[in-house]
């Protein structure tokens, strides 16, 4: 069973610091430039905790983690962070435009605590593997601060949207806290301490399976910290704060649930020849070209190409391909966008032995196993090391990398469907790295969970 609990979050006092000057993107999305901008925004910006600066003179007694812990304590003492008086759920909505489109959406969910479960309990499921370095960073930060500033992003299945309806009804009863972030996403938060609503949500969630959409490293860090606390105490207190983690829960049937594709950009291939490469994969893919000879033709070719890519041209699974052409400025009528369409009637089980049927249904698996590995000789180890493959969220950015000469070829993908994520996760399997990009990200610092004592029930 999934156990959901309200909690008394610490939150920024908006009378002391504006939320737009205090909150940050999740730690793994913060670039060096973003870090500098957050530091300049306000001395109380969460960046000091979420992803602080390291300095040459750092020591065991004074470092990123100890400074973060000191700030948490200082801001609580100075009432910059104030703890809510009653255990609450926090309705959280995000209003946004889907990047690269004119589509406007609103995603609604709620922030609460979830009891941490080992994966073999079959309550919480992952959909990707984690890396050791981020977990080492996050566990040391958690040990020092005893605080979770960012949220897990957990999916649950509610086809009738009953919980969503309760949240929407409750949100209409009061004005939210609101801010707009650097990606033009409007974030709204409604604390709800109504015991009747909290109980209804708890009961409705009790039989749900939970799939991690974002926050795998955070979840496994919470697992590790829970086990450390159990070992240190020599017992299990089921209501101890480290037995729980803070999460935002989103329905898989939410109208605003959005997964963006992550495109692949390939470079540093020796003696790359597009025609030879194309011939090497012709036994698995038919190809269709969208040629252009000048800027006007390019725009029309790209529009037709993108429409066919997104609409699954010829009713088959397709992958977009954009190879480099002649040097810039040269007359090159052979420039083109391409669609590679999976041939009908292939024995996919024989072609990809050891790969589950659900995995074989992923375009990203076709790309990695057939095109990158068999067609270009880029091994799984080389992909993991990013020796030849890098990643872009925006299709235009992937194409621009080829046009600049920074890449030899770009592979453009459609989004993974949420149904595929859920099916693979519930089977105990994982997707390839960088298969999903759930958009937008949850802001860090909207609510802060202090892992001390026991939770209020």
TORKOL-4160 file (C-alpha; in steps of 0.2 Angstrom, whole numbers, padded with zeros to 4 digits, m for minus):
457
<pt num="1" X="0000" Y="0000" Z="0000"/>
<pt num="2" X="0006" Y="0018" Z="m0004"/>
<pt num="3" X="0005" Y="0028" Z="0013"/>
<pt num="4" X="0003" Y="0046" Z="0010"/>
<pt num="5" X="0005" Y="0059" Z="0025"/>
<pt num="6" X="0002" Y="0077" Z="0027"/>
<pt num="7" X="0016" Y="0087" Z="0035"/>
<pt num="8" X="0021" Y="0104" Z="0042"/>
<pt num="9" X="0032" Y="0111" Z="0029"/>
<pt num="10" X="0045" Y="0125" Z="0031"/>
<pt num="11" X="0041" Y="0138" Z="0018"/>
<pt num="12" X="0048" Y="0155" Z="0013"/>
<pt num="13" X="0040" Y="0170" Z="0021"/>
<pt num="14" X="0035" Y="0180" Z="0005"/>
<pt num="15" X="0035" Y="0195" Z="0016"/>
<pt num="16" X="0054" Y="0193" Z="0019"/>
<pt num="17" X="0059" Y="0187" Z="0002"/>
<pt num="18" X="0050" Y="0186" Z="m0015"/>
<pt num="19" X="0048" Y="0168" Z="m0021"/>
<pt num="20" X="0055" Y="0173" Z="m0038"/>
<pt num="21" X="0071" Y="0178" Z="m0029"/>
<pt num="22" X="0072" Y="0162" Z="m0018"/>
<pt num="23" X="0067" Y="0147" Z="m0027"/>
<pt num="24" X="0077" Y="0137" Z="m0039"/>
<pt num="25" X="0076" Y="0123" Z="m0053"/>
<pt num="26" X="0081" Y="0106" Z="m0047"/>
<pt num="27" X="0099" Y="0104" Z="m0043"/>
<pt num="28" X="0103" Y="0093" Z="m0058"/>
<pt num="29" X="0096" Y="0106" Z="m0070"/>
<pt num="30" X="0106" Y="0120" Z="m0063"/>
<pt num="31" X="0120" Y="0126" Z="m0074"/>
<pt num="32" X="0135" Y="0137" Z="m0069"/>
<pt num="33" X="0127" Y="0152" Z="m0076"/>
<pt num="34" X="0110" Y="0148" Z="m0067"/>
<pt num="35" X="0120" Y="0146" Z="m0051"/>
<pt num="36" X="0128" Y="0163" Z="m0053"/>
<pt num="37" X="0111" Y="0171" Z="m0056"/>
<pt num="38" X="0103" Y="0163" Z="m0041"/>
<pt num="39" X="0117" Y="0169" Z="m0030"/>
<pt num="40" X="0114" Y="0187" Z="m0036"/>
<pt num="41" X="0096" Y="0186" Z="m0034"/>
<pt num="42" X="0095" Y="0187" Z="m0015"/>
<pt num="43" X="0106" Y="0181" Z="0000"/>
<pt num="44" X="0091" Y="0170" Z="0005"/>
<pt num="45" X="0091" Y="0161" Z="m0012"/>
<pt num="46" X="0089" Y="0142" Z="m0010"/>
<pt num="47" X="0105" Y="0140" Z="m0021"/>
<pt num="48" X="0116" Y="0140" Z="m0005"/>
<pt num="49" X="0107" Y="0124" Z="0000"/>
<pt num="50" X="0102" Y="0116" Z="m0016"/>
<pt num="51" X="0118" Y="0117" Z="m0025"/>
<pt num="52" X="0131" Y="0128" Z="m0016"/>
<pt num="53" X="0148" Y="0134" Z="m0022"/>
<pt num="54" X="0163" Y="0124" Z="m0018"/>
<pt num="55" X="0179" Y="0134" Z="m0014"/>
<pt num="56" X="0198" Y="0129" Z="m0015"/>
<pt num="57" X="0200" Y="0131" Z="0004"/>
<pt num="58" X="0185" Y="0119" Z="0008"/>
<pt num="59" X="0188" Y="0107" Z="0022"/>
<pt num="60" X="0179" Y="0094" Z="0032"/>
<pt num="61" X="0173" Y="0107" Z="0044"/>
<pt num="62" X="0168" Y="0120" Z="0031"/>
<pt num="63" X="0162" Y="0115" Z="0014"/>
<pt num="64" X="0147" Y="0115" Z="0003"/>
<pt num="65" X="0137" Y="0103" Z="0014"/>
<pt num="66" X="0141" Y="0111" Z="0031"/>
<pt num="67" X="0137" Y="0129" Z="0024"/>
<pt num="68" X="0121" Y="0122" Z="0018"/>
<pt num="69" X="0116" Y="0115" Z="0035"/>
<pt num="70" X="0121" Y="0132" Z="0043"/>
<pt num="71" X="0110" Y="0142" Z="0031"/>
<pt num="72" X="0095" Y="0130" Z="0035"/>
<pt num="73" X="0097" Y="0133" Z="0054"/>
<pt num="74" X="0100" Y="0152" Z="0051"/>
<pt num="75" X="0085" Y="0155" Z="0040"/>
<pt num="76" X="0073" Y="0145" Z="0052"/>
<pt num="77" X="0080" Y="0155" Z="0067"/>
<pt num="78" X="0078" Y="0172" Z="0057"/>
<pt num="79" X="0060" Y="0167" Z="0052"/>
<pt num="80" X="0065" Y="0167" Z="0033"/>
<pt num="81" X="0059" Y="0149" Z="0033"/>
<pt num="82" X="0043" Y="0147" Z="0044"/>
<pt num="83" X="0035" Y="0130" Z="0048"/>
<pt num="84" X="0016" Y="0129" Z="0044"/>
<pt num="85" X="0006" Y="0127" Z="0060"/>
<pt num="86" X="m0005" Y="0112" Z="0054"/>
<pt num="87" X="0000" Y="0096" Z="0044"/>
<pt num="88" X="m0006" Y="0099" Z="0027"/>
<pt num="89" X="m0006" Y="0094" Z="0009"/>
<pt num="90" X="0000" Y="0107" Z="m0004"/>
<pt num="91" X="m0010" Y="0108" Z="m0020"/>
<pt num="92" X="0003" Y="0112" Z="m0034"/>
<pt num="93" X="m0001" Y="0118" Z="m0051"/>
<pt num="94" X="0010" Y="0123" Z="m0066"/>
<pt num="95" X="0004" Y="0133" Z="m0081"/>
<pt num="96" X="0015" Y="0132" Z="m0096"/>
<pt num="97" X="0018" Y="0132" Z="m0114"/>
<pt num="98" X="0025" Y="0116" Z="m0122"/>
<pt num="99" X="0042" Y="0121" Z="m0129"/>
<pt num="100" X="0043" Y="0122" Z="m0147"/>
<pt num="101" X="0024" Y="0123" Z="m0149"/>
<pt num="102" X="0009" Y="0134" Z="m0146"/>
<pt num="103" X="0001" Y="0122" Z="m0134"/>
<pt num="104" X="m0004" Y="0128" Z="m0117"/>
<pt num="105" X="m0007" Y="0117" Z="m0103"/>
<pt num="106" X="m0010" Y="0116" Z="m0084"/>
<pt num="107" X="m0003" Y="0102" Z="m0073"/>
<pt num="108" X="m0010" Y="0099" Z="m0056"/>
<pt num="109" X="m0005" Y="0088" Z="m0042"/>
<pt num="110" X="m0001" Y="0088" Z="m0023"/>
<pt num="111" X="0014" Y="0088" Z="m0012"/>
<pt num="112" X="0014" Y="0077" Z="0003"/>
<pt num="113" X="0025" Y="0064" Z="0012"/>
<pt num="114" X="0026" Y="0046" Z="0005"/>
<pt num="115" X="0032" Y="0031" Z="0016"/>
<pt num="116" X="0049" Y="0026" Z="0008"/>
<pt num="117" X="0048" Y="0008" Z="0002"/>
<pt num="118" X="0061" Y="m0004" Z="m0005"/>
<pt num="119" X="0059" Y="m0007" Z="m0023"/>
<pt num="120" X="0055" Y="m0026" Z="m0019"/>
<pt num="121" X="0040" Y="m0021" Z="m0009"/>
<pt num="122" X="0032" Y="m0017" Z="m0026"/>
<pt num="123" X="0024" Y="0000" Z="m0021"/>
<pt num="124" X="0037" Y="0012" Z="m0028"/>
<pt num="125" X="0044" Y="0008" Z="m0045"/>
<pt num="126" X="0059" Y="0016" Z="m0054"/>
<pt num="127" X="0060" Y="0018" Z="m0073"/>
<pt num="128" X="0078" Y="0022" Z="m0075"/>
<pt num="129" X="0095" Y="0017" Z="m0066"/>
<pt num="130" X="0104" Y="0030" Z="m0056"/>
<pt num="131" X="0123" Y="0035" Z="m0056"/>
<pt num="132" X="0134" Y="0034" Z="m0040"/>
<pt num="133" X="0141" Y="0052" Z="m0041"/>
<pt num="134" X="0124" Y="0062" Z="m0039"/>
<pt num="135" X="0119" Y="0050" Z="m0025"/>
<pt num="136" X="0135" Y="0053" Z="m0015"/>
<pt num="137" X="0132" Y="0072" Z="m0017"/>
<pt num="138" X="0114" Y="0071" Z="m0011"/>
<pt num="139" X="0117" Y="0059" Z="0004"/>
<pt num="140" X="0130" Y="0070" Z="0011"/>
<pt num="141" X="0119" Y="0085" Z="0009"/>
<pt num="142" X="0105" Y="0076" Z="0018"/>
<pt num="143" X="0116" Y="0070" Z="0032"/>
<pt num="144" X="0121" Y="0088" Z="0035"/>
<pt num="145" X="0105" Y="0098" Z="0033"/>
<pt num="146" X="0093" Y="0085" Z="0038"/>
<pt num="147" X="0081" Y="0093" Z="0025"/>
<pt num="148" X="0073" Y="0089" Z="0009"/>
<pt num="149" X="0072" Y="0105" Z="m0002"/>
<pt num="150" X="0067" Y="0096" Z="m0018"/>
<pt num="151" X="0053" Y="0085" Z="m0022"/>
<pt num="152" X="0051" Y="0067" Z="m0029"/>
<pt num="153" X="0040" Y="0067" Z="m0044"/>
<pt num="154" X="0028" Y="0052" Z="m0042"/>
<pt num="155" X="0015" Y="0046" Z="m0055"/>
<pt num="156" X="m0001" Y="0037" Z="m0050"/>
<pt num="157" X="m0015" Y="0030" Z="m0060"/>
<pt num="158" X="m0033" Y="0038" Z="m0057"/>
<pt num="159" X="m0042" Y="0036" Z="m0074"/>
<pt num="160" X="m0058" Y="0044" Z="m0067"/>
<pt num="161" X="m0048" Y="0059" Z="m0061"/>
<pt num="162" X="m0056" Y="0059" Z="m0044"/>
<pt num="163" X="m0042" Y="0066" Z="m0035"/>
<pt num="164" X="m0038" Y="0079" Z="m0048"/>
<pt num="165" X="m0056" Y="0085" Z="m0046"/>
<pt num="166" X="m0054" Y="0087" Z="m0027"/>
<pt num="167" X="m0039" Y="0097" Z="m0029"/>
<pt num="168" X="m0046" Y="0108" Z="m0042"/>
<pt num="169" X="m0062" Y="0111" Z="m0031"/>
<pt num="170" X="m0051" Y="0115" Z="m0016"/>
<pt num="171" X="m0040" Y="0127" Z="m0026"/>
<pt num="172" X="m0055" Y="0137" Z="m0031"/>
<pt num="173" X="m0058" Y="0141" Z="m0012"/>
<pt num="174" X="m0043" Y="0153" Z="m0010"/>
<pt num="175" X="m0030" Y="0163" Z="m0018"/>
<pt num="176" X="m0013" Y="0154" Z="m0021"/>
<pt num="177" X="0005" Y="0159" Z="m0018"/>
<pt num="178" X="0011" Y="0162" Z="m0036"/>
<pt num="179" X="0027" Y="0165" Z="m0045"/>
<pt num="180" X="0034" Y="0163" Z="m0063"/>
<pt num="181" X="0051" Y="0155" Z="m0067"/>
<pt num="182" X="0064" Y="0158" Z="m0080"/>
<pt num="183" X="0056" Y="0146" Z="m0092"/>
<pt num="184" X="0039" Y="0156" Z="m0091"/>
<pt num="185" X="0031" Y="0143" Z="m0081"/>
<pt num="186" X="0018" Y="0149" Z="m0068"/>
<pt num="187" X="0019" Y="0140" Z="m0052"/>
<pt num="188" X="0004" Y="0140" Z="m0039"/>
<pt num="189" X="0003" Y="0133" Z="m0022"/>
<pt num="190" X="m0012" Y="0131" Z="m0010"/>
<pt num="191" X="m0008" Y="0124" Z="0007"/>
<pt num="192" X="m0023" Y="0113" Z="0013"/>
<pt num="193" X="m0025" Y="0107" Z="0031"/>
<pt num="194" X="m0043" Y="0102" Z="0029"/>
<pt num="195" X="m0043" Y="0085" Z="0038"/>
<pt num="196" X="m0058" Y="0078" Z="0028"/>
<pt num="197" X="m0049" Y="0081" Z="0011"/>
<pt num="198" X="m0033" Y="0075" Z="0018"/>
<pt num="199" X="m0041" Y="0059" Z="0023"/>
<pt num="200" X="m0050" Y="0056" Z="0006"/>
<pt num="201" X="m0034" Y="0058" Z="m0003"/>
<pt num="202" X="m0025" Y="0046" Z="0008"/>
<pt num="203" X="m0039" Y="0033" Z="0006"/>
<pt num="204" X="m0039" Y="0035" Z="m0013"/>
<pt num="205" X="m0020" Y="0034" Z="m0014"/>
<pt num="206" X="m0019" Y="0019" Z="m0003"/>
<pt num="207" X="m0020" Y="0006" Z="m0017"/>
<pt num="208" X="m0010" Y="0015" Z="m0029"/>
<pt num="209" X="0007" Y="0009" Z="m0037"/>
<pt num="210" X="0019" Y="0024" Z="m0038"/>
<pt num="211" X="0031" Y="0026" Z="m0052"/>
<pt num="212" X="0046" Y="0039" Z="m0051"/>
<pt num="213" X="0045" Y="0051" Z="m0065"/>
<pt num="214" X="0059" Y="0062" Z="m0059"/>
<pt num="215" X="0070" Y="0061" Z="m0044"/>
<pt num="216" X="0077" Y="0043" Z="m0044"/>
<pt num="217" X="0093" Y="0049" Z="m0036"/>
<pt num="218" X="0083" Y="0058" Z="m0023"/>
<pt num="219" X="0073" Y="0043" Z="m0019"/>
<pt num="220" X="0088" Y="0031" Z="m0017"/>
<pt num="221" X="0096" Y="0044" Z="m0007"/>
<pt num="222" X="0081" Y="0044" Z="0005"/>
<pt num="223" X="0082" Y="0025" Z="0006"/>
<pt num="224" X="0100" Y="0026" Z="0010"/>
<pt num="225" X="0097" Y="0039" Z="0024"/>
<pt num="226" X="0082" Y="0030" Z="0031"/>
<pt num="227" X="0093" Y="0014" Z="0033"/>
<pt num="228" X="0107" Y="0024" Z="0041"/>
<pt num="229" X="0095" Y="0031" Z="0053"/>
<pt num="230" X="0088" Y="0014" Z="0057"/>
<pt num="231" X="0105" Y="0007" Z="0060"/>
<pt num="232" X="0110" Y="0022" Z="0071"/>
<pt num="233" X="0094" Y="0021" Z="0082"/>
<pt num="234" X="0095" Y="0002" Z="0083"/>
<pt num="235" X="0076" Y="0001" Z="0080"/>
<pt num="236" X="0062" Y="0005" Z="0067"/>
<pt num="237" X="0051" Y="0019" Z="0072"/>
<pt num="238" X="0037" Y="0019" Z="0059"/>
<pt num="239" X="0033" Y="0037" Z="0062"/>
<pt num="240" X="0051" Y="0043" Z="0062"/>
<pt num="241" X="0054" Y="0057" Z="0049"/>
<pt num="242" X="0067" Y="0048" Z="0039"/>
<pt num="243" X="0054" Y="0035" Z="0035"/>
<pt num="244" X="0046" Y="0047" Z="0023"/>
<pt num="245" X="0051" Y="0058" Z="0009"/>
<pt num="246" X="0043" Y="0073" Z="0001"/>
<pt num="247" X="0035" Y="0071" Z="m0016"/>
<pt num="248" X="0023" Y="0079" Z="m0029"/>
<pt num="249" X="0010" Y="0066" Z="m0035"/>
<pt num="250" X="0003" Y="0068" Z="m0052"/>
<pt num="251" X="m0010" Y="0057" Z="m0061"/>
<pt num="252" X="m0005" Y="0048" Z="m0076"/>
<pt num="253" X="m0022" Y="0055" Z="m0084"/>
<pt num="254" X="m0018" Y="0073" Z="m0079"/>
<pt num="255" X="m0022" Y="0084" Z="m0093"/>
<pt num="256" X="m0006" Y="0093" Z="m0092"/>
<pt num="257" X="0006" Y="0078" Z="m0090"/>
<pt num="258" X="0019" Y="0081" Z="m0103"/>
<pt num="259" X="0034" Y="0071" Z="m0109"/>
<pt num="260" X="0047" Y="0079" Z="m0121"/>
<pt num="261" X="0059" Y="0069" Z="m0132"/>
<pt num="262" X="0077" Y="0070" Z="m0130"/>
<pt num="263" X="0086" Y="0071" Z="m0146"/>
<pt num="264" X="0103" Y="0063" Z="m0150"/>
<pt num="265" X="0118" Y="0072" Z="m0158"/>
<pt num="266" X="0132" Y="0062" Z="m0164"/>
<pt num="267" X="0150" Y="0068" Z="m0167"/>
<pt num="268" X="0168" Y="0062" Z="m0168"/>
<pt num="269" X="0165" Y="0048" Z="m0179"/>
<pt num="270" X="0180" Y="0043" Z="m0190"/>
<pt num="271" X="0177" Y="0043" Z="m0209"/>
<pt num="272" X="0159" Y="0046" Z="m0207"/>
<pt num="273" X="0149" Y="0044" Z="m0223"/>
<pt num="274" X="0131" Y="0046" Z="m0223"/>
<pt num="275" X="0127" Y="0036" Z="m0239"/>
<pt num="276" X="0137" Y="0021" Z="m0232"/>
<pt num="277" X="0128" Y="0023" Z="m0216"/>
<pt num="278" X="0111" Y="0023" Z="m0223"/>
<pt num="279" X="0115" Y="0008" Z="m0234"/>
<pt num="280" X="0120" Y="m0001" Z="m0218"/>
<pt num="281" X="0103" Y="0000" Z="m0210"/>
<pt num="282" X="0092" Y="m0002" Z="m0225"/>
<pt num="283" X="0088" Y="m0020" Z="m0220"/>
<pt num="284" X="0079" Y="m0013" Z="m0205"/>
<pt num="285" X="0073" Y="0004" Z="m0211"/>
<pt num="286" X="0065" Y="0012" Z="m0227"/>
<pt num="287" X="0070" Y="0030" Z="m0229"/>
<pt num="288" X="0061" Y="0046" Z="m0235"/>
<pt num="289" X="0070" Y="0062" Z="m0240"/>
<pt num="290" X="0065" Y="0080" Z="m0238"/>
<pt num="291" X="0078" Y="0089" Z="m0249"/>
<pt num="292" X="0081" Y="0108" Z="m0250"/>
<pt num="293" X="0094" Y="0119" Z="m0260"/>
<pt num="294" X="0091" Y="0136" Z="m0251"/>
<pt num="295" X="0084" Y="0144" Z="m0236"/>
<pt num="296" X="0066" Y="0145" Z="m0243"/>
<pt num="297" X="0066" Y="0127" Z="m0248"/>
<pt num="298" X="0073" Y="0122" Z="m0231"/>
<pt num="299" X="0059" Y="0130" Z="m0222"/>
<pt num="300" X="0046" Y="0121" Z="m0232"/>
<pt num="301" X="0056" Y="0104" Z="m0231"/>
<pt num="302" X="0057" Y="0105" Z="m0212"/>
<pt num="303" X="0039" Y="0109" Z="m0210"/>
<pt num="304" X="0034" Y="0094" Z="m0220"/>
<pt num="305" X="0047" Y="0083" Z="m0212"/>
<pt num="306" X="0042" Y="0088" Z="m0194"/>
<pt num="307" X="0024" Y="0085" Z="m0198"/>
<pt num="308" X="0027" Y="0067" Z="m0205"/>
<pt num="309" X="0039" Y="0063" Z="m0190"/>
<pt num="310" X="0026" Y="0068" Z="m0177"/>
<pt num="311" X="0012" Y="0060" Z="m0186"/>
<pt num="312" X="0021" Y="0043" Z="m0188"/>
<pt num="313" X="0023" Y="0045" Z="m0207"/>
<pt num="314" X="0016" Y="0029" Z="m0217"/>
<pt num="315" X="0009" Y="0022" Z="m0201"/>
<pt num="316" X="0026" Y="0016" Z="m0195"/>
<pt num="317" X="0038" Y="0020" Z="m0181"/>
<pt num="318" X="0050" Y="0033" Z="m0188"/>
<pt num="319" X="0066" Y="0042" Z="m0183"/>
<pt num="320" X="0071" Y="0059" Z="m0189"/>
<pt num="321" X="0088" Y="0060" Z="m0196"/>
<pt num="322" X="0098" Y="0076" Z="m0201"/>
<pt num="323" X="0116" Y="0073" Z="m0208"/>
<pt num="324" X="0129" Y="0086" Z="m0211"/>
<pt num="325" X="0131" Y="0092" Z="m0229"/>
<pt num="326" X="0144" Y="0102" Z="m0238"/>
<pt num="327" X="0154" Y="0116" Z="m0230"/>
<pt num="328" X="0144" Y="0131" Z="m0226"/>
<pt num="329" X="0142" Y="0142" Z="m0241"/>
<pt num="330" X="0144" Y="0129" Z="m0254"/>
<pt num="331" X="0131" Y="0125" Z="m0267"/>
<pt num="332" X="0123" Y="0109" Z="m0260"/>
<pt num="333" X="0107" Y="0103" Z="m0268"/>
<pt num="334" X="0109" Y="0086" Z="m0259"/>
<pt num="335" X="0105" Y="0093" Z="m0241"/>
<pt num="336" X="0090" Y="0085" Z="m0234"/>
<pt num="337" X="0080" Y="0079" Z="m0219"/>
<pt num="338" X="0076" Y="0061" Z="m0218"/>
<pt num="339" X="0064" Y="0049" Z="m0210"/>
<pt num="340" X="0070" Y="0032" Z="m0206"/>
<pt num="341" X="0054" Y="0021" Z="m0205"/>
<pt num="342" X="0055" Y="0003" Z="m0197"/>
<pt num="343" X="0052" Y="m0010" Z="m0211"/>
<pt num="344" X="0036" Y="m0020" Z="m0209"/>
<pt num="345" X="0037" Y="m0039" Z="m0205"/>
<pt num="346" X="0054" Y="m0039" Z="m0196"/>
<pt num="347" X="0057" Y="m0052" Z="m0182"/>
<pt num="348" X="0060" Y="m0040" Z="m0168"/>
<pt num="349" X="0062" Y="m0053" Z="m0155"/>
<pt num="350" X="0076" Y="m0061" Z="m0165"/>
<pt num="351" X="0083" Y="m0045" Z="m0170"/>
<pt num="352" X="0084" Y="m0038" Z="m0152"/>
<pt num="353" X="0087" Y="m0054" Z="m0142"/>
<pt num="354" X="0085" Y="m0051" Z="m0123"/>
<pt num="355" X="0075" Y="m0035" Z="m0125"/>
<pt num="356" X="0058" Y="m0036" Z="m0118"/>
<pt num="357" X="0043" Y="m0033" Z="m0129"/>
<pt num="358" X="0039" Y="m0017" Z="m0120"/>
<pt num="359" X="0057" Y="m0011" Z="m0123"/>
<pt num="360" X="0056" Y="m0016" Z="m0141"/>
<pt num="361" X="0041" Y="m0004" Z="m0143"/>
<pt num="362" X="0052" Y="0011" Z="m0138"/>
<pt num="363" X="0059" Y="0022" Z="m0153"/>
<pt num="364" X="0074" Y="0026" Z="m0142"/>
<pt num="365" X="0079" Y="0007" Z="m0141"/>
<pt num="366" X="0078" Y="0006" Z="m0160"/>
<pt num="367" X="0089" Y="0021" Z="m0162"/>
<pt num="368" X="0102" Y="0014" Z="m0149"/>
<pt num="369" X="0102" Y="m0004" Z="m0154"/>
<pt num="370" X="0100" Y="m0004" Z="m0172"/>
<pt num="371" X="0106" Y="0013" Z="m0178"/>
<pt num="372" X="0119" Y="0019" Z="m0166"/>
<pt num="373" X="0126" Y="0001" Z="m0162"/>
<pt num="374" X="0124" Y="m0009" Z="m0178"/>
<pt num="375" X="0124" Y="0006" Z="m0190"/>
<pt num="376" X="0137" Y="0017" Z="m0183"/>
<pt num="377" X="0147" Y="0006" Z="m0171"/>
<pt num="378" X="0143" Y="0016" Z="m0156"/>
<pt num="379" X="0143" Y="0004" Z="m0141"/>
<pt num="380" X="0133" Y="0005" Z="m0126"/>
<pt num="381" X="0148" Y="0009" Z="m0116"/>
<pt num="382" X="0153" Y="0023" Z="m0128"/>
<pt num="383" X="0135" Y="0030" Z="m0126"/>
<pt num="384" X="0136" Y="0029" Z="m0107"/>
<pt num="385" X="0153" Y="0039" Z="m0108"/>
<pt num="386" X="0146" Y="0051" Z="m0120"/>
<pt num="387" X="0161" Y="0048" Z="m0131"/>
<pt num="388" X="0151" Y="0051" Z="m0147"/>
<pt num="389" X="0133" Y="0055" Z="m0142"/>
<pt num="390" X="0126" Y="0071" Z="m0133"/>
<pt num="391" X="0108" Y="0076" Z="m0130"/>
<pt num="392" X="0097" Y="0091" Z="m0134"/>
<pt num="393" X="0079" Y="0094" Z="m0128"/>
<pt num="394" X="0075" Y="0106" Z="m0143"/>
<pt num="395" X="0074" Y="0099" Z="m0160"/>
<pt num="396" X="0081" Y="0116" Z="m0167"/>
<pt num="397" X="0096" Y="0115" Z="m0156"/>
<pt num="398" X="0100" Y="0097" Z="m0162"/>
<pt num="399" X="0099" Y="0103" Z="m0180"/>
<pt num="400" X="0109" Y="0119" Z="m0176"/>
<pt num="401" X="0123" Y="0108" Z="m0169"/>
<pt num="402" X="0125" Y="0100" Z="m0186"/>
<pt num="403" X="0123" Y="0116" Z="m0196"/>
<pt num="404" X="0137" Y="0124" Z="m0185"/>
<pt num="405" X="0149" Y="0109" Z="m0189"/>
<pt num="406" X="0149" Y="0103" Z="m0170"/>
<pt num="407" X="0140" Y="0087" Z="m0175"/>
<pt num="408" X="0140" Y="0075" Z="m0190"/>
<pt num="409" X="0122" Y="0069" Z="m0188"/>
<pt num="410" X="0107" Y="0072" Z="m0177"/>
<pt num="411" X="0093" Y="0059" Z="m0173"/>
<pt num="412" X="0076" Y="0067" Z="m0169"/>
<pt num="413" X="0064" Y="0057" Z="m0159"/>
<pt num="414" X="0046" Y="0058" Z="m0154"/>
<pt num="415" X="0041" Y="0058" Z="m0135"/>
<pt num="416" X="0040" Y="0042" Z="m0125"/>
<pt num="417" X="0021" Y="0039" Z="m0120"/>
<pt num="418" X="0017" Y="0039" Z="m0102"/>
<pt num="419" X="0009" Y="0022" Z="m0104"/>
<pt num="420" X="0026" Y="0015" Z="m0110"/>
<pt num="421" X="0034" Y="0022" Z="m0095"/>
<pt num="422" X="0022" Y="0014" Z="m0083"/>
<pt num="423" X="0021" Y="m0003" Z="m0092"/>
<pt num="424" X="0040" Y="m0004" Z="m0092"/>
<pt num="425" X="0042" Y="0002" Z="m0074"/>
<pt num="426" X="0028" Y="m0010" Z="m0067"/>
<pt num="427" X="0037" Y="m0024" Z="m0075"/>
<pt num="428" X="0052" Y="m0021" Z="m0065"/>
<pt num="429" X="0062" Y="m0015" Z="m0080"/>
<pt num="430" X="0070" Y="0002" Z="m0084"/>
<pt num="431" X="0071" Y="0013" Z="m0099"/>
<pt num="432" X="0087" Y="0019" Z="m0107"/>
<pt num="433" X="0095" Y="0034" Z="m0100"/>
<pt num="434" X="0088" Y="0051" Z="m0106"/>
<pt num="435" X="0073" Y="0043" Z="m0113"/>
<pt num="436" X="0060" Y="0054" Z="m0104"/>
<pt num="437" X="0060" Y="0073" Z="m0100"/>
<pt num="438" X="0045" Y="0076" Z="m0090"/>
<pt num="439" X="0041" Y="0095" Z="m0092"/>
<pt num="440" X="0041" Y="0107" Z="m0083"/>
<pt num="441" X="0052" Y="0103" Z="m0068"/>
<pt num="442" X="0046" Y="0105" Z="m0050"/>
<pt num="443" X="0053" Y="0120" Z="m0041"/>
<pt num="444" X="0065" Y="0117" Z="m0026"/>
<pt num="445" X="0061" Y="0126" Z="m0011"/>
<pt num="446" X="0042" Y="0128" Z="m0013"/>
<pt num="447" X="0040" Y="0116" Z="0003"/>
<pt num="448" X="0055" Y="0110" Z="0014"/>
<pt num="449" X="0054" Y="0094" Z="0024"/>
<pt num="450" X="0065" Y="0093" Z="0040"/>
<pt num="451" X="0069" Y="0075" Z="0044"/>
<pt num="452" X="0069" Y="0077" Z="0063"/>
<pt num="453" X="0059" Y="0068" Z="0076"/>
<pt num="454" X="0042" Y="0060" Z="0071"/>
<pt num="455" X="0029" Y="0066" Z="0059"/>
<pt num="456" X="0012" Y="0072" Z="0065"/>
<pt num="457" X="m0002" Y="0061" Z="0062"/>
